[in-house]
Amino acid sequence: MGRPERPITSFSEEIAALAMDLRAHRQRAGLSYAQLAEMARMDRTRLSRAASGKSVPPMAVVEAYLTGCGATKKQIARTRGLWRAARRAGRQRPEEAPQHIALIKDRLGLSVAMQHLYLKIGRPSLRDLERQAGAHGELPRSSLSRVLRGDAPPNRALLEAFVKACAVPASEIETWLEAWDRVNRPRRHEGANHFHSPALALRAARANQLLATSGPDD
């Protein structure tokens, strides 16, 4: 069955439960990921990621995983229920809510908001977000990874592509861009990395702790 999988360290009990259920099906079937990929007719990396607990996989991947393991209709229906619960959990705030976008005035606030949005949508792979953005190079995952880790600020184009890929309603996208404009407006007596709020710093640390479990999912 190949080497043991890494322990599940999800920020959500529901996402972890889904991952454990998928792993249990594969173990009962006695399949390696290479064998499962053949049975499911799907890339082994996508199947492995589905059971990692890092994010909520698409339902199509879950069904392919279960079908490859020979799951019954009743078992598939049960796992669908786990998937729905994981999806709901992935959309809830992971710790405490960030500032409302319209109130963000500094880079730290914007960084925290982006981290929470990424966690809120279930922490999808950056490759999937890159594809979701559409145009080639519009949302490079290497740049997005640095931004989500807090290692670099986003440029305006990347922020816009990111929120669109996260399915933020069109009516709210302009609010995000206005926040970027405020953050990047020249100010007197403030260094480029000056952050105003200790509470925001705490939120950033907590969001970074969740991301640091495995980093943004490539």
C-alpha positions as CSV (number, residue, x, y, z in Angstrom):
1,M,0.0,0.0,0.0
2,G,3.0,2.3,-0.2
3,R,4.4,4.5,2.5
4,P,2.1,5.7,5.4
5,E,0.2,8.9,4.9
6,R,1.0,12.0,6.9
7,P,-1.1,12.6,10.0
8,I,-4.2,14.7,9.5
9,T,-3.8,18.2,11.1
10,S,-6.8,20.0,9.8
11,F,-8.1,23.2,11.5
12,S,-11.6,21.7,11.2
13,E,-13.0,18.5,12.8
14,E,-15.4,18.1,9.9
15,I,-12.7,18.3,7.2
16,A,-10.6,15.9,9.2
17,A,-13.5,13.4,9.5
18,L,-13.9,13.5,5.7
19,A,-10.2,12.8,5.2
20,M,-10.3,9.9,7.7
21,D,-13.3,8.4,6.0
22,L,-11.6,8.5,2.6
23,R,-8.5,6.9,4.0
24,A,-10.5,4.2,5.7
25,H,-12.1,3.3,2.3
26,R,-8.7,3.0,0.7
27,Q,-7.3,0.9,3.5
28,R,-10.2,-1.5,3.4
29,A,-9.8,-1.8,-0.4
30,G,-6.1,-2.5,0.1
31,L,-5.0,-0.1,-2.6
32,S,-2.0,2.0,-3.1
33,Y,-2.6,5.5,-4.5
34,A,-1.1,4.3,-7.8
35,Q,-3.6,1.5,-7.9
36,L,-6.5,3.8,-6.8
37,A,-5.6,6.3,-9.5
38,E,-5.9,3.5,-12.1
39,M,-9.3,2.3,-10.7
40,A,-10.6,5.9,-10.3
41,R,-9.1,7.1,-13.6
42,M,-7.8,10.2,-11.9
43,D,-4.4,11.7,-11.1
44,R,-3.0,10.1,-7.9
45,T,-1.9,13.6,-6.6
46,R,-5.5,14.8,-6.6
47,L,-6.7,11.6,-4.8
48,S,-4.0,11.9,-2.2
49,R,-4.8,15.6,-1.6
50,A,-8.5,14.7,-1.2
51,A,-7.6,12.6,1.9
52,S,-5.0,15.0,3.3
53,G,-7.3,17.1,5.4
54,K,-5.8,20.3,4.2
55,S,-8.9,21.4,2.3
56,V,-12.3,20.3,1.1
57,P,-11.9,18.4,-2.2
58,P,-14.4,18.8,-5.0
59,M,-17.3,16.3,-4.8
60,A,-16.3,14.8,-8.1
61,V,-12.9,13.9,-6.7
62,V,-14.5,12.3,-3.6
63,E,-16.9,10.2,-5.7
64,A,-14.0,9.1,-8.0
65,Y,-12.0,8.1,-4.9
66,L,-14.9,6.1,-3.4
67,T,-15.8,4.5,-6.7
68,G,-12.2,3.4,-7.2
69,C,-12.3,1.9,-3.7
70,G,-15.5,-0.1,-4.6
71,A,-17.7,1.8,-2.2
72,T,-21.4,1.0,-2.2
73,K,-24.1,3.6,-3.0
74,K,-25.0,3.7,0.7
75,Q,-21.4,4.3,1.7
76,I,-21.1,7.0,-1.0
77,A,-24.3,8.7,0.3
78,R,-22.8,8.7,3.9
79,T,-19.6,10.3,2.7
80,R,-21.5,12.9,0.8
81,G,-23.0,13.9,4.2
82,L,-19.5,14.2,5.6
83,W,-18.5,16.3,2.5
84,R,-21.4,18.7,3.0
85,A,-20.5,19.1,6.7
86,A,-16.8,19.7,5.8
87,R,-17.8,22.3,3.1
88,R,-19.9,24.2,5.7
89,A,-17.1,24.1,8.2
90,G,-14.6,25.3,5.5
91,R,-16.8,28.4,5.0
92,Q,-16.9,29.3,8.6
93,R,-14.4,31.6,10.3
94,P,-11.4,29.6,11.4
95,E,-10.7,31.7,14.5
96,E,-12.0,35.2,14.8
97,A,-13.3,37.3,12.0
98,P,-11.0,39.7,10.3
99,Q,-11.8,43.4,10.1
100,H,-14.6,44.3,7.6
101,I,-12.9,45.0,4.3
102,A,-14.3,48.6,4.3
103,L,-12.4,49.3,7.5
104,I,-9.0,48.0,6.5
105,K,-6.3,50.7,6.6
106,D,-3.0,48.9,6.6
107,R,-1.2,46.0,5.0
108,L,-1.5,43.7,8.0
109,G,-5.3,44.1,7.9
110,L,-5.4,43.3,4.2
111,S,-3.1,40.3,4.7
112,V,-5.3,38.9,7.5
113,A,-8.4,39.4,5.3
114,M,-6.9,37.4,2.4
115,Q,-5.8,34.6,4.7
116,H,-9.2,34.3,6.2
117,L,-10.9,34.3,2.8
118,Y,-8.6,31.5,1.7
119,L,-9.4,29.5,4.8
120,K,-13.1,30.3,4.5
121,I,-13.5,28.8,1.1
122,G,-12.0,25.5,2.3
123,R,-8.3,26.1,1.5
124,P,-8.3,24.9,-2.1
125,S,-5.0,24.2,-3.9
126,L,-3.3,27.2,-5.3
127,R,-3.1,25.4,-8.6
128,D,-7.0,25.3,-8.7
129,L,-7.2,29.0,-7.8
130,E,-4.7,29.8,-10.6
131,R,-6.9,27.9,-13.1
132,Q,-10.0,29.5,-11.7
133,A,-8.6,32.9,-12.4
134,G,-8.5,32.1,-16.1
135,A,-6.0,34.1,-18.0
136,H,-2.4,32.7,-17.9
137,G,-0.3,34.4,-15.4
138,E,-3.1,36.4,-13.8
139,L,-2.8,34.6,-10.5
140,P,0.6,32.9,-10.3
141,R,0.5,30.4,-7.5
142,S,4.2,31.1,-6.4
143,S,3.3,34.8,-5.8
144,L,0.0,34.0,-4.1
145,S,1.8,31.5,-1.8
146,R,4.1,34.3,-0.6
147,V,1.2,36.6,-0.1
148,L,-0.8,34.1,1.9
149,R,2.2,33.3,4.1
150,G,2.6,37.1,4.8
151,D,6.0,37.2,3.1
152,A,5.0,39.8,0.5
153,P,2.1,42.3,-0.1
154,P,-0.2,41.7,-3.0
155,N,-0.2,44.0,-6.0
156,R,-3.7,45.3,-7.1
157,A,-4.0,42.9,-10.1
158,L,-3.2,39.8,-8.0
159,L,-5.7,40.9,-5.3
160,E,-8.4,41.3,-7.9
161,A,-7.7,37.9,-9.5
162,F,-7.6,36.3,-6.1
163,V,-11.0,37.5,-4.8
164,K,-12.6,36.7,-8.2
165,A,-11.1,33.1,-8.0
166,C,-12.5,32.9,-4.5
167,A,-16.0,33.6,-6.0
168,V,-16.4,36.9,-4.1
169,P,-19.6,38.6,-5.3
170,A,-19.0,41.2,-8.0
171,S,-20.7,43.8,-5.7
172,E,-17.9,43.2,-3.1
173,I,-14.9,43.2,-5.4
174,E,-14.7,46.9,-5.6
175,T,-14.6,47.1,-1.8
176,W,-11.5,44.9,-1.8
177,L,-9.8,47.1,-4.4
178,E,-10.7,50.2,-2.5
179,A,-9.0,48.6,0.6
180,W,-5.9,48.0,-1.5
181,D,-5.9,51.7,-2.6
182,R,-6.2,52.8,1.0
183,V,-3.4,50.5,2.2
184,N,-1.1,51.7,-0.6
185,R,-1.8,55.5,-0.3
186,P,1.3,57.4,0.8
187,R,1.2,58.5,4.4
188,R,3.3,60.8,6.5
189,H,5.4,59.5,9.4
190,E,4.7,55.8,8.7
191,G,7.1,53.2,7.4
192,A,6.1,50.8,4.7
193,N,5.6,48.0,7.2
194,H,4.0,50.0,10.0
195,F,1.0,48.1,11.6
196,H,-1.5,49.9,13.8
197,S,-3.3,47.2,15.8
198,P,-2.0,44.6,18.2
199,A,-5.4,42.8,17.8
200,L,-4.8,42.5,14.1
201,A,-1.3,41.2,14.7
202,L,-2.8,38.5,16.9
203,R,-5.3,37.6,14.2
204,A,-2.5,37.4,11.6
205,A,-0.5,35.2,13.9
206,R,-3.5,32.8,14.3
207,A,-4.2,32.7,10.6
208,N,-0.6,32.1,9.9
209,Q,-0.5,29.3,12.5
210,L,-3.4,27.5,10.6
211,L,-1.6,28.0,7.2
212,A,1.7,26.9,8.7
213,T,0.2,23.4,9.4
214,S,1.2,22.6,5.8
215,G,1.3,26.0,4.1
216,P,-1.0,27.1,1.3
217,D,-2.0,23.9,-0.6
218,D,0.0,23.8,-3.9
